[in-house]
Amino acid sequence: MGKSVNKALLLGYVGKAPQIRSTAGGTLAASFSLATSDRLKDREGQWTERTEWHNLVAFGRSAEIIRDYVSKGSQLFVQGKIQTRTWDDRESGQKVYRTEIVISDLTLLGGNREGNGASGHGDRRSGANQTVNGSRSQDMDQQYGNEELDPSQIPF
């Protein structure tokens, strides 16, 4: 089999508050939807906006960042891979499919769509961009250890 690529790049807005849970192995997981929009001209020459909703999931350090700093309306740039899960529905017994983007890199962008630039987390500012890369989070853990962070000192 030849080389292949499975990479998704999305820039959009979070549709509702992320759901946070732990896997059976104790890894933190975050699930949420992200809206992206396209502007297209219709047959009459009028511009229309088409919104596409994407299911996203993140694990580990990325899930922690999402838990602490992402809320409905937050603007994100994410990179990841497309994955489809299947299972049998308990009630009907039919096979169910869910296609998701598994996040590998996450950039928190300034503000949220609802207005004032806050992400809905008290006093924290979100004007600066913050990038989280799953592979770099272990380096950060080693560098900073279990040091407690004061949310008022975080620049976003």
C-alpha positions in Angstrom: 0.0 0.0 0.0 1.3 3.4 -0.9 1.7 6.5 1.2 -1.5 8.2 2.4 -2.5 11.4 4.2 -5.2 11.9 6.8 -5.1 15.6 8.0 -7.9 18.0 8.7 -7.4 21.8 9.3 -10.4 23.7 10.7 -10.9 27.3 11.7 -14.3 27.9 13.3 -16.4 28.6 16.4 -17.4 26.2 19.2 -21.1 25.4 19.0 -21.7 24.5 22.7 -19.8 23.9 25.8 -17.4 21.0 25.5 -18.2 17.7 27.2 -15.4 16.5 29.4 -15.0 12.9 30.6 -12.4 10.3 31.4 -11.7 7.2 29.3 -11.6 3.8 31.0 -7.8 4.2 31.3 -8.1 7.5 33.1 -7.2 9.8 30.2 -9.1 13.0 30.0 -11.2 13.5 26.8 -13.1 16.5 25.5 -15.9 16.3 22.9 -17.5 19.3 21.2 -18.8 20.6 17.8 -17.1 23.3 15.7 -18.9 25.3 13.0 -17.2 26.4 9.8 -18.8 28.6 7.2 -18.5 29.1 3.4 -19.9 32.1 1.5 -21.3 31.1 -1.9 -23.2 32.9 -4.7 -26.6 31.4 -5.5 -28.2 31.4 -8.9 -29.6 34.8 -8.4 -26.2 36.2 -7.6 -26.9 36.7 -3.9 -24.3 35.7 -1.4 -25.4 33.0 1.0 -23.6 31.5 4.0 -23.4 27.7 4.5 -22.4 26.4 7.8 -20.9 22.9 8.3 -20.8 21.3 11.8 -17.8 19.1 12.7 -17.5 16.7 15.7 -14.2 17.1 17.5 -12.5 15.1 20.2 -9.3 15.7 22.1 -7.4 13.7 24.7 -4.8 14.4 27.4 -3.3 17.9 27.7 -5.4 19.2 24.8 -8.5 18.1 26.6 -7.3 19.9 29.7 -6.8 23.1 27.8 -10.3 22.8 26.2 -11.8 22.2 29.7 -10.1 25.2 31.1 -10.3 27.8 28.3 -12.9 26.8 25.7 -16.6 27.6 25.8 -19.5 28.1 23.4 -18.5 30.8 20.9 -14.7 30.4 21.3 -12.8 30.7 18.0 -10.3 27.8 17.4 -7.9 26.7 14.8 -7.4 22.9 15.0 -5.4 20.3 13.2 -6.1 16.6 13.4 -7.1 13.5 11.6 -10.5 12.2 10.5 -11.7 9.1 12.2 -15.0 7.2 12.0 -16.2 5.1 14.9 -18.9 2.5 14.7 -21.0 0.7 17.3 -24.3 -1.1 17.6 -27.2 1.0 19.0 -28.4 -0.5 22.3 -32.1 0.1 21.6 -32.4 -0.6 17.9 -29.4 -2.9 17.4 -28.5 -1.0 14.2 -24.9 0.0 13.4 -24.2 3.7 14.2 -21.4 5.7 12.6 -19.8 8.9 13.9 -17.1 10.8 12.0 -14.9 13.0 14.2 -11.7 15.1 14.0 -9.2 13.8 16.5 -7.2 16.9 17.5 -3.4 16.8 17.4 -2.8 20.6 17.5 -5.0 23.4 18.9 -4.7 27.1 18.7 -7.0 29.3 20.9 -7.8 32.5 19.0 -8.8 35.8 20.5 -12.4 36.4 21.6 -15.6 34.6 21.1 -18.4 35.2 18.7 -20.9 36.4 21.3 -19.1 39.6 21.9 -16.7 40.9 24.5 -13.6 38.8 23.8 -13.9 36.7 26.9 -14.1 33.0 26.8 -16.6 32.7 29.6 -14.1 31.9 32.2 -14.1 34.7 34.7 -11.3 37.2 34.5 -9.1 35.4 32.0 -8.3 37.3 28.8 -8.3 35.6 25.5 -6.8 38.3 23.3 -3.6 36.4 22.7 -3.2 33.2 20.7 -2.2 30.0 22.4 -1.0 26.9 20.6 -1.2 23.5 22.1 0.6 20.6 20.5 0.1 17.1 21.9 3.8 16.1 21.5 5.1 19.3 23.2 2.9 19.0 26.3 5.1 16.3 27.8 8.1 18.7 27.5 6.2 21.4 29.3 5.2 19.0 32.0 8.9 18.0 32.5 9.9 21.7 32.5 7.3 23.0 34.9 6.5 19.8 36.9 3.4 20.0 39.1 3.7 23.7 39.6 0.3 25.3 40.3 -0.6 28.1 37.9 -2.5 31.2 39.0 -5.2 31.8 36.3 -4.8 35.6 36.6 -1.2 35.2 35.4 -2.2 33.4 32.2 -1.9 35.9 29.2 -5.1 34.8 27.5 
